[in-house]
Amino acid sequence: MLSKKTVREFDVNGKKVFVRVDFNVPLKDGKITDDSRIRAALPTIEYLLKNGAAVILASHLGRPGGEIKSEFSLRPIAEYLDKLIEAKVYFCDNCIGDKASNAAKELKYGEVLVLENTRFHAGEKKNDSEMSKELASLAELYIDDAFGTAHRAHASNVGITDFLPAAAGLLLEKEINYLDSAIANPARPFVAILGGAKVSGKIGVINNLLDKVDSILIGGGMANTFFAA
């Protein structure tokens, strides 16, 4: 079970809360083709809104390489989220700087602000302290609800915790508890299925699972690497 603090342990009423979500969703011609990651974040977002918080959302999208590239903008995600929830959703075309600061200050409790792609800044992947500090200045509490990026040490999910009290969101709590129970007391045979395209990011996971599972099934783009080996 998750031993760290969760969002439920904080009084969020009247607070501005920075939530690191994983909105790295597939887009085609500016349209979202799979919204599952957005919907997965809704319980935490709605919990915060229901309890009187102003919610500031940050995420990366794709690999813009520390540069501003319109095809990786989170604007379509913000517009989509605005249709999914009753609360008003605003978008800021930067995640740091004066624009972000002013947008956060103007945000009312019960409203949502989606910041622009954190990876438009090189400081994100470098876990730059100054960028972390700027992100933290927007809020009073940090919530990590991005399970898909929990293995990375970036400014928006690790560095920021040097400047704000931090807790896990409902999605992160759910995923960690599920993994804990699955690994601690699995039904046998225990089969792990791994997919995706980035093999390099999963080598550690594979090595960790070898002694715990009966079989590992590799699919997706990862399989090509194994076929070529």
VENKARA-V367139 format. One record per run of one state. SS is the DSSP state (H for helix, E for strand, - for the rest). FROM is the first residue (numbers start at 0). TO is the last residue. Records with the same first field share a line. If there is no record, write none. Layout:
SS=FROM-TO + FROM-TO
This chain:
-=0-4 + 9-14 + 20-25 + 28-29 + 32-34 + 50-52 + 58-68 + 72-73 + 84-87 + 92-95 + 106-110 + 115-116 + 120-120 + 125-127 + 136-139 + 144-145 + 149-157 + 162-164 + 168-168 + 184-189 + 194-201 + 209-213 + 218-220 + 228-228
E=5-5 + 15-19 + 26-27 + 30-31 + 53-57 + 88-91 + 111-114 + 140-143 + 165-167 + 190-193 + 214-217
H=6-8 + 35-49 + 69-71 + 74-83 + 96-105 + 117-119 + 121-124 + 128-135 + 146-148 + 158-161 + 169-183 + 202-208 + 221-227
